[in-house]
Amino acid sequence: MRDYSPIDAVAEILNEVPELVFVFALDDRYLYINQAAALFLAADPFEVIGNHWSDLGYPAEVMEPLLLHVRQAARTGEPERYRLTTSPGRGSRVLDVSLTPLRSDSDTVYAVLMLAHDITEFVG
């Protein structure tokens, strides 16, 4: 059994939003994914949460650049926003990504929240 986290308090709400929601730990493991993200990954959330992307076989050409942004947001403590193009296996979707560092009560960053909105139909 895992410990209760602040993420648990909003998990039900996040599961209902259409955007892809991920929470990455500082060691690049998934702390949370919502239902939309699970559908996007074609995976069961419980098989993803707690695992490292490389253990799940996700493509390095997408994950390594994404995690550079995640690590930067964690290191600086500042939110970041950028566009990500997924791998051809996912249909080369264009995502508007926002990253928000999550802080503990002691004000240290313990994870990074990633929200991704599919904007493919709006870009040329």
Secondary structure, DSSP 8 states (H G I E B T S, - for coil): -----HHHHHHHHHTTSSSEEEEEETTSBEEEE-HHHHHHHTS-HHHHTT-BGGGGT--HHHHHHHHHHHHHHHHH---EEEEEE--GGGT--EEEEEEEEEE-TTS-EEEEEEEEEE-GGG--
